Amino acid sequence: MFTFETTDEKEVRRFRIAQFNGKPATVNSGGLSVTGHVRSVRQTEAGAAARWSITLLPTSPNGNIGGLSRPNAASFAEDCH
C-alpha cells in the first residue's frame, strides 16, 4: 500500500471519483509515480488547513493489484453453461 497526504482539493476529488468508479489513479510524489486503485480517502482533523490522507493499492505493470492476479472472465463463463 502507498499512502500520502495532500491539501489539493482538486486532486482529492479526482481520487474520490477514481475510487467510486473502480478505476486506477496515478500520483506523482517526490519524483515517484505510483498507479493503483484507491483504497481510502480520509480527511485529517489536525491543523487549520484541510488535509487528506489517500491510500492506494499499487497496480503492477501486468495488471495485477497488489501482487494478486485478477480472475479470468473466461473461467467464469464455463460455469454459466
Biotite code that builds the C-alpha atoms (Angstrom):
import biotite.structure as struc

atoms = struc.array([
    struc.Atom([0.000, 0.000, 0.000], chain_id="A", res_id=1, res_name="MET", atom_name="CA", element="C"),
    struc.Atom([1.113, 3.538, -0.732], chain_id="A", res_id=2, res_name="PHE", atom_name="CA", element="C"),
    struc.Atom([-0.177, 6.374, 1.485], chain_id="A", res_id=3, res_name="THR", atom_name="CA", element="C"),
    struc.Atom([0.376, 10.095, 1.001], chain_id="A", res_id=4, res_name="PHE", atom_name="CA", element="C"),
    struc.Atom([-1.135, 13.382, 2.172], chain_id="A", res_id=5, res_name="GLU", atom_name="CA", element="C"),
    struc.Atom([-2.349, 16.320, 0.127], chain_id="A", res_id=6, res_name="THR", atom_name="CA", element="C"),
    struc.Atom([-4.080, 19.675, 0.585], chain_id="A", res_id=7, res_name="THR", atom_name="CA", element="C"),
    struc.Atom([-5.181, 19.986, -3.063], chain_id="A", res_id=8, res_name="ASP", atom_name="CA", element="C"),
    struc.Atom([-8.984, 19.693, -3.229], chain_id="A", res_id=9, res_name="GLU", atom_name="CA", element="C"),
    struc.Atom([-8.983, 19.025, -6.993], chain_id="A", res_id=10, res_name="LYS", atom_name="CA", element="C"),
    struc.Atom([-6.613, 16.101, -6.516], chain_id="A", res_id=11, res_name="GLU", atom_name="CA", element="C"),
    struc.Atom([-8.784, 14.708, -3.714], chain_id="A", res_id=12, res_name="VAL", atom_name="CA", element="C"),
    struc.Atom([-11.871, 14.935, -5.915], chain_id="A", res_id=13, res_name="ARG", atom_name="CA", element="C"),
    struc.Atom([-10.043, 13.080, -8.715], chain_id="A", res_id=14, res_name="ARG", atom_name="CA", element="C"),
    struc.Atom([-9.105, 10.262, -6.330], chain_id="A", res_id=15, res_name="PHE", atom_name="CA", element="C"),
    struc.Atom([-12.639, 10.002, -4.917], chain_id="A", res_id=16, res_name="ARG", atom_name="CA", element="C"),
    struc.Atom([-14.066, 9.718, -8.431], chain_id="A", res_id=17, res_name="ILE", atom_name="CA", element="C"),
    struc.Atom([-11.492, 7.032, -9.307], chain_id="A", res_id=18, res_name="ALA", atom_name="CA", element="C"),
    struc.Atom([-12.374, 5.147, -6.112], chain_id="A", res_id=19, res_name="GLN", atom_name="CA", element="C"),
    struc.Atom([-16.112, 5.339, -6.829], chain_id="A", res_id=20, res_name="PHE", atom_name="CA", element="C"),
    struc.Atom([-15.663, 4.141, -10.430], chain_id="A", res_id=21, res_name="ASN", atom_name="CA", element="C"),
    struc.Atom([-13.122, 1.432, -9.557], chain_id="A", res_id=22, res_name="GLY", atom_name="CA", element="C"),
    struc.Atom([-10.550, 2.938, -11.921], chain_id="A", res_id=23, res_name="LYS", atom_name="CA", element="C"),
    struc.Atom([-6.818, 3.142, -11.252], chain_id="A", res_id=24, res_name="PRO", atom_name="CA", element="C"),
    struc.Atom([-5.332, 6.551, -10.423], chain_id="A", res_id=25, res_name="ALA", atom_name="CA", element="C"),
    struc.Atom([-1.770, 7.841, -10.690], chain_id="A", res_id=26, res_name="THR", atom_name="CA", element="C"),
    struc.Atom([0.020, 10.009, -8.141], chain_id="A", res_id=27, res_name="VAL", atom_name="CA", element="C"),
    struc.Atom([3.363, 11.746, -8.605], chain_id="A", res_id=28, res_name="ASN", atom_name="CA", element="C"),
    struc.Atom([5.046, 12.299, -5.254], chain_id="A", res_id=29, res_name="SER", atom_name="CA", element="C"),
    struc.Atom([8.685, 13.222, -4.765], chain_id="A", res_id=30, res_name="GLY", atom_name="CA", element="C"),
    struc.Atom([9.723, 12.066, -8.224], chain_id="A", res_id=31, res_name="GLY", atom_name="CA", element="C"),
    struc.Atom([7.949, 8.724, -7.723], chain_id="A", res_id=32, res_name="LEU", atom_name="CA", element="C"),
    struc.Atom([4.973, 7.799, -9.893], chain_id="A", res_id=33, res_name="SER", atom_name="CA", element="C"),
    struc.Atom([2.554, 5.247, -8.414], chain_id="A", res_id=34, res_name="VAL", atom_name="CA", element="C"),
    struc.Atom([-0.513, 3.875, -10.209], chain_id="A", res_id=35, res_name="THR", atom_name="CA", element="C"),
    struc.Atom([-3.133, 1.866, -8.370], chain_id="A", res_id=36, res_name="GLY", atom_name="CA", element="C"),
    struc.Atom([-6.658, 1.563, -7.085], chain_id="A", res_id=37, res_name="HIS", atom_name="CA", element="C"),
    struc.Atom([-7.752, 3.986, -4.376], chain_id="A", res_id=38, res_name="VAL", atom_name="CA", element="C"),
    struc.Atom([-8.448, 2.186, -1.124], chain_id="A", res_id=39, res_name="ARG", atom_name="CA", element="C"),
    struc.Atom([-9.316, 5.172, 1.067], chain_id="A", res_id=40, res_name="SER", atom_name="CA", element="C"),
    struc.Atom([-9.566, 8.955, 1.110], chain_id="A", res_id=41, res_name="VAL", atom_name="CA", element="C"),
    struc.Atom([-9.680, 10.346, 4.654], chain_id="A", res_id=42, res_name="ARG", atom_name="CA", element="C"),
    struc.Atom([-9.637, 13.924, 5.880], chain_id="A", res_id=43, res_name="GLN", atom_name="CA", element="C"),
    struc.Atom([-7.310, 14.555, 8.819], chain_id="A", res_id=44, res_name="THR", atom_name="CA", element="C"),
    struc.Atom([-8.697, 16.844, 11.506], chain_id="A", res_id=45, res_name="GLU", atom_name="CA", element="C"),
    struc.Atom([-5.384, 18.215, 12.810], chain_id="A", res_id=46, res_name="ALA", atom_name="CA", element="C"),
    struc.Atom([-4.416, 21.768, 11.829], chain_id="A", res_id=47, res_name="GLY", atom_name="CA", element="C"),
    struc.Atom([-6.210, 24.755, 10.367], chain_id="A", res_id=48, res_name="ALA", atom_name="CA", element="C"),
    struc.Atom([-5.807, 23.761, 6.695], chain_id="A", res_id=49, res_name="ALA", atom_name="CA", element="C"),
    struc.Atom([-7.772, 20.831, 5.318], chain_id="A", res_id=50, res_name="ALA", atom_name="CA", element="C"),
    struc.Atom([-5.555, 17.790, 4.643], chain_id="A", res_id=51, res_name="ARG", atom_name="CA", element="C"),
    struc.Atom([-6.429, 14.399, 3.207], chain_id="A", res_id=52, res_name="TRP", atom_name="CA", element="C"),
    struc.Atom([-4.690, 11.062, 3.543], chain_id="A", res_id=53, res_name="SER", atom_name="CA", element="C"),
    struc.Atom([-5.019, 8.886, 0.423], chain_id="A", res_id=54, res_name="ILE", atom_name="CA", element="C"),
    struc.Atom([-4.143, 5.186, 0.296], chain_id="A", res_id=55, res_name="THR", atom_name="CA", element="C"),
    struc.Atom([-3.506, 3.359, -2.996], chain_id="A", res_id=56, res_name="LEU", atom_name="CA", element="C"),
    struc.Atom([-3.124, -0.341, -3.723], chain_id="A", res_id=57, res_name="LEU", atom_name="CA", element="C"),
    struc.Atom([-0.363, -0.272, -6.362], chain_id="A", res_id=58, res_name="PRO", atom_name="CA", element="C"),
    struc.Atom([-1.038, -1.996, -9.670], chain_id="A", res_id=59, res_name="THR", atom_name="CA", element="C"),
    struc.Atom([1.851, -3.871, -11.259], chain_id="A", res_id=60, res_name="SER", atom_name="CA", element="C"),
    struc.Atom([2.629, -3.332, -14.981], chain_id="A", res_id=61, res_name="PRO", atom_name="CA", element="C"),
    struc.Atom([0.941, -6.653, -15.896], chain_id="A", res_id=62, res_name="ASN", atom_name="CA", element="C"),
    struc.Atom([-2.385, -5.509, -14.403], chain_id="A", res_id=63, res_name="GLY", atom_name="CA", element="C"),
    struc.Atom([-2.208, -7.261, -11.038], chain_id="A", res_id=64, res_name="ASN", atom_name="CA", element="C"),
    struc.Atom([-3.485, -5.398, -7.988], chain_id="A", res_id=65, res_name="ILE", atom_name="CA", element="C"),
    struc.Atom([-1.183, -5.596, -5.004], chain_id="A", res_id=66, res_name="GLY", atom_name="CA", element="C"),
    struc.Atom([0.601, -8.628, -6.436], chain_id="A", res_id=67, res_name="GLY", atom_name="CA", element="C"),
    struc.Atom([-2.594, -10.688, -6.779], chain_id="A", res_id=68, res_name="LEU", atom_name="CA", element="C"),
    struc.Atom([-3.758, -11.794, -10.208], chain_id="A", res_id=69, res_name="SER", atom_name="CA", element="C"),
    struc.Atom([-7.225, -10.895, -11.427], chain_id="A", res_id=70, res_name="ARG", atom_name="CA", element="C"),
    struc.Atom([-9.634, -13.731, -12.216], chain_id="A", res_id=71, res_name="PRO", atom_name="CA", element="C"),
    struc.Atom([-10.077, -14.569, -15.856], chain_id="A", res_id=72, res_name="ASN", atom_name="CA", element="C"),
    struc.Atom([-13.618, -13.861, -17.119], chain_id="A", res_id=73, res_name="ALA", atom_name="CA", element="C"),
    struc.Atom([-13.468, -16.937, -19.370], chain_id="A", res_id=74, res_name="ALA", atom_name="CA", element="C"),
    struc.Atom([-13.127, -19.218, -16.350], chain_id="A", res_id=75, res_name="SER", atom_name="CA", element="C"),
    struc.Atom([-16.450, -17.905, -15.008], chain_id="A", res_id=76, res_name="PHE", atom_name="CA", element="C"),
    struc.Atom([-18.165, -18.253, -18.395], chain_id="A", res_id=77, res_name="ALA", atom_name="CA", element="C"),
    struc.Atom([-17.676, -22.030, -18.224], chain_id="A", res_id=78, res_name="GLU", atom_name="CA", element="C"),
    struc.Atom([-19.710, -22.173, -15.014], chain_id="A", res_id=79, res_name="ASP", atom_name="CA", element="C"),
    struc.Atom([-22.728, -20.485, -16.655], chain_id="A", res_id=80, res_name="CYS", atom_name="CA", element="C"),
    struc.Atom([-23.429, -23.325, -19.100], chain_id="A", res_id=81, res_name="HIS", atom_name="CA", element="C"),
])
